[in-house]
Amino acid sequence: MSDLAVNHHADHPGFSGLTGSLFALMFLFTGKAGARLAADVTAVGPGDLVVDVGCGPGTAARVAASRGAQVTGVDPSPSMLRVARLVTRRTTKISWAEGSAEKLPVSDSSATVVWALATVHHWRDVAAGIAESQRVLVPGGRLLAVERQSPPAASGVASHGWTRRQAEAFAALCRSAGMVDVDIADRRAGRRAVWAVSARLRS
Ligand SMILES: C[S@@+](CC[C@H](N)C(=O)[O-])C[C@H]1O[C@@H](n2cnc3c(N)ncnc32)[C@H](O)[C@@H]1O
C-alpha cells in the first residue's frame, strides 16, 4: 500500500476549468491505444455492463459501446465529463456520472466489467477504490487496471504510471480483498509499455 503511495498523484491539483478541458483534449489522443487494449483484455461485448472509472474524455467508454456494451463513465472532473459529452454522439449506450473511484455512483452488483485506465495513480485511497469496484461488480465480474510503465526514479510526466512494484502492490491489494484470477501482464498500448492488472470477483 505504501508502495502505491510513493509514486502516485493523489495530491494532483485536479483537472478543473480550462486546464482540465485542455488535458481532456490531450487524453482524447493519448487514451486510444489503452482503450482498445482494455476492450481486448476484458473481451468486452454485447451483454456487458462496463463502468469506466476515471473515464476522462470517455475514449474507452466509446470503444466499449462500439463493441455492444452498456457503459457508465465516471470521473470527478466536470471538465473531463463536459468534453466527454461534447465529443460523444447521442447514444443510449453510455451515461456519464460525476464521482470517484472511492465512491462510485453505481448500484451494487450491476457491472460485469470495471476498468480503470491511467487513473489509479491519481486515487487518494486505492484500497477503497478496489472495495467499491467489488461492490458494483456482479459475481464473476472482471476488474482491469492499466497504467503506463514508470521507472522507479521517474519524475514529471513519466511518473504518471506504475513501477513494477506498484503494479504488484495493486495486485496484492486485489488478492487480499478476496479477488481471484489476479494477473499482472506486461503489455503494449500502441508504442507505450503498460502494466495491465486483471482480477475477478469470486463467483
Ligand atoms: C490521465 S487521465 C485518464 C483518463 C482516461 N481514463 C484515459 O485513459 O484517457 C486520469 C483521470 O482520472 C481522473 N481521476 C482523478 N482522481 C480520480 C479518482 N479518485 N477517482 C476516479 N477518477 C479520478 C481524472 O479526473 C482524469 O480524468
The ligand as an SDF file (V2000), in Angstrom:
LIG
                    3D

 27 29  0  0  0  0  0  0  0  0999 V2000
   -4.7480   10.5330  -17.1230 C   0  0  0  0  0  0  0  0  0  0  0  0
   -6.4800   10.7490  -17.0570 S   0  0  0  0  0  0  0  0  0  0  0  0
   -7.0340    9.2580  -17.8550 C   0  0  0  0  0  0  0  0  0  0  0  0
   -8.3860    9.4150  -18.4870 C   0  0  0  0  0  0  0  0  0  0  0  0
   -8.8840    8.1970  -19.2570 C   0  0  0  0  0  0  0  0  0  0  0  0
   -9.0850    7.0510  -18.3960 N   0  0  0  0  0  0  0  0  0  0  0  0
   -7.9630    7.8640  -20.4040 C   0  0  0  0  0  0  0  0  0  0  0  0
   -7.3170    6.8080  -20.3510 O   0  0  0  0  0  0  0  0  0  0  0  0
   -7.9040    8.6550  -21.3500 O   0  0  0  0  0  0  0  0  0  0  0  0
   -6.8370   10.4160  -15.3230 C   0  0  0  0  0  0  0  0  0  0  0  0
   -8.2960   10.6120  -14.9760 C   0  0  0  0  0  0  0  0  0  0  0  0
   -8.5190   10.1490  -13.6330 O   0  0  0  0  0  0  0  0  0  0  0  0
   -9.4480   11.0240  -13.0300 C   0  0  0  0  0  0  0  0  0  0  0  0
   -9.3540   10.8890  -11.5630 N   0  0  0  0  0  0  0  0  0  0  0  0
   -8.5510   11.5590  -10.6850 C   0  0  0  0  0  0  0  0  0  0  0  0
   -8.7810   11.1530   -9.4270 N   0  0  0  0  0  0  0  0  0  0  0  0
   -9.7410   10.1870   -9.5000 C   0  0  0  0  0  0  0  0  0  0  0  0
  -10.4280    9.3770   -8.5430 C   0  0  0  0  0  0  0  0  0  0  0  0
  -10.1480    9.4610   -7.2240 N   0  0  0  0  0  0  0  0  0  0  0  0
  -11.3690    8.5210   -8.9700 N   0  0  0  0  0  0  0  0  0  0  0  0
  -11.6480    8.4100  -10.2880 C   0  0  0  0  0  0  0  0  0  0  0  0
  -11.0430    9.1480  -11.2440 N   0  0  0  0  0  0  0  0  0  0  0  0
  -10.1030   10.0190  -10.8590 C   0  0  0  0  0  0  0  0  0  0  0  0
   -9.0670   12.3860  -13.5610 C   0  0  0  0  0  0  0  0  0  0  0  0
  -10.0880   13.3530  -13.4160 O   0  0  0  0  0  0  0  0  0  0  0  0
   -8.7490   12.0580  -15.0150 C   0  0  0  0  0  0  0  0  0  0  0  0
   -9.8770   12.1870  -15.8410 O   0  0  0  0  0  0  0  0  0  0  0  0
  1  2  1  0
  2  3  1  0
  2 10  1  0
  3  4  1  0
  4  5  1  0
  5  6  1  0
  5  7  1  0
  7  8  2  0
  7  9  1  0
 10 11  1  0
 11 12  1  0
 11 26  1  0
 12 13  1  0
 13 14  1  0
 13 24  1  0
 14 15  1  0
 14 23  1  0
 15 16  2  0
 16 17  1  0
 17 18  1  0
 17 23  2  0
 18 19  1  0
 18 20  2  0
 20 21  1  0
 21 22  2  0
 22 23  1  0
 24 25  1  0
 24 26  1  0
 26 27  1  0
M  CHG  2   2   1   9  -1
M  END
$$$$
